[in-house]
Amino acid sequence: MLNEIALTDRDAFAIGAAMYSAAFLLGMLTLLVRKSYSHSITFILLSGGCLLQTLGLNLRSAEIKACPLGNLFEITQFICWSFVLLYFIIGPAFRLRLLGFFTAGLAAVLSTVSLVAPGWDAPYPPGIFGGNPWVELHAALAILSYAVFAIVALVSAMFLIQQHGLKNKQFKGVYQYLPSVQQLDLMAKRLLITGVSVLSAALVCGAVLWIHEPELVPSFKLAATCLVWFGYLVVVILRLQKRLVTRRHALASIALFLFALASLWPVQSASETKLDATPVEPSNSVQ
């Protein structure tokens, strides 16, 4: 009887996605009717969603006996969990009230899409990381950098909204809760440098592993990650040289994050095609 009512990993992910959606929709409704935005309610709902997502990742990790990064569904959930966790550190530190609202929106979209997208939670053979903890470290660092880039994209979106408000002399509604464009621009710059640093560390781990055990780190995955890294590195260099600033920097950061997300699908598809060539009993119970 207990087994029948036990919470599964997908149940936890689904409830977490619902809490993210509730936080975003409640915030949107408040802003649309010009009522006082409640940061506390958003924070509570985000905390609940993050806890449920943490539970889901732990349940999946216990089931596959590895870091849950074996298919597109797990990667997307891990990215969501990572940037929501980052919000709890960055939001209070920089006093960005609406960052929670934007974080909830992005987490709701990504987590919900991953739950309903057919084929994203495909079974995969055990030992996908070859029993090598360094492979999991490489993957986890890469995902963490994507989480930082997600926050950069959200801060960039906030910058564009605030800039639009200033140009049109609008200071009520959503605009009154946003920081100054100077603060948002500086924050985006610092986070971008942090994200590139973390992704660089992930690539160093991946390159060393690829040299010694190339079968553990597929060349296509490493090449795609390098392409994302190069794009962000160019933006950082241009930003430091003050050749890519304000609006253009914000647009570039958002475009690069969308590209980074889009690059996950062909990379994972190529990996699954390779795995399908050697049929093995699946390690998870997803149908």
Secondary structure, 3 states (H helix, E strand, C coil): CHHHHCCCHHHHHHHHHHHHHHHHHHHHHHHHCCCCCCHHHHHHHHHHHHHHHHHHHHHHHHHHCCCCCCCHHHHHHHHHHHHHHHHHHHHHHHCCCCHHHHHHHHHHHHHHHHHHCCCCCCCCCCCCCCCCHHHHHHHHHHHHHHHHHHHHHHHHHHHHHHHHHHHCCCCCHHHHHCCCHHHHHHHHHHHHHHHHHHHHHHHHHHHHHHHHCCCCCCHHHHHHHHHHHHHHHHHHHHHHCCCCCHHHHHHHHHHHHHHHHHHHHHHHHHHHHHHHCCCCCCCCCCC
